[in-house]
Amino acid sequence: MRRDIRAQEQWHTTYRALSVPRPRRTTELRRRLLALSARNHWHPFWTTPAGRMPAARLELRQQTAEGRMRGAA
């Protein structure tokens, strides 16, 4: 699996873990979410001029969304 897709999926998984009522290991999850956010933010997919969404960014979001949909089924 591509590293960029894996990092985005991990971000979503961590975010969902924090969104449940009374999550366990809150500090650890918040730190992980922050680290993943920084990693994803500085990835080349996300570095574009303001107001533009390149095809690569859209593709990454679609691929991670598809993975979440398959996981939920």
Contacts in CASP RR format, 6 or more apart in sequence:
PFRMAT RR
TARGET T0000
AUTHOR 0000-0000-0000
METHOD contacts of the structure
MODEL  1
MRRDIRAQEQWHTTYRALSVPRPRRTTELRRRLLALSARNHWHPFWTTPA
GRMPAARLELRQQTAEGRMRGAA
4 40 0 8 1.000
4 43 0 8 1.000
4 45 0 8 1.000
4 60 0 8 1.000
5 60 0 8 1.000
5 63 0 8 1.000
5 64 0 8 1.000
7 36 0 8 1.000
7 39 0 8 1.000
7 40 0 8 1.000
7 43 0 8 1.000
8 40 0 8 1.000
8 60 0 8 1.000
8 61 0 8 1.000
8 64 0 8 1.000
9 64 0 8 1.000
9 67 0 8 1.000
9 68 0 8 1.000
10 32 0 8 1.000
10 36 0 8 1.000
11 33 0 8 1.000
11 36 0 8 1.000
11 37 0 8 1.000
11 40 0 8 1.000
12 64 0 8 1.000
12 68 0 8 1.000
14 29 0 8 1.000
14 32 0 8 1.000
14 33 0 8 1.000
14 36 0 8 1.000
15 33 0 8 1.000
17 23 0 8 1.000
17 29 0 8 1.000
18 26 0 8 1.000
18 29 0 8 1.000
18 30 0 8 1.000
18 33 0 8 1.000
23 29 0 8 1.000
40 46 0 8 1.000
44 56 0 8 1.000
45 54 0 8 1.000
45 56 0 8 1.000
45 57 0 8 1.000
45 60 0 8 1.000
46 57 0 8 1.000
48 54 0 8 1.000
48 57 0 8 1.000
END
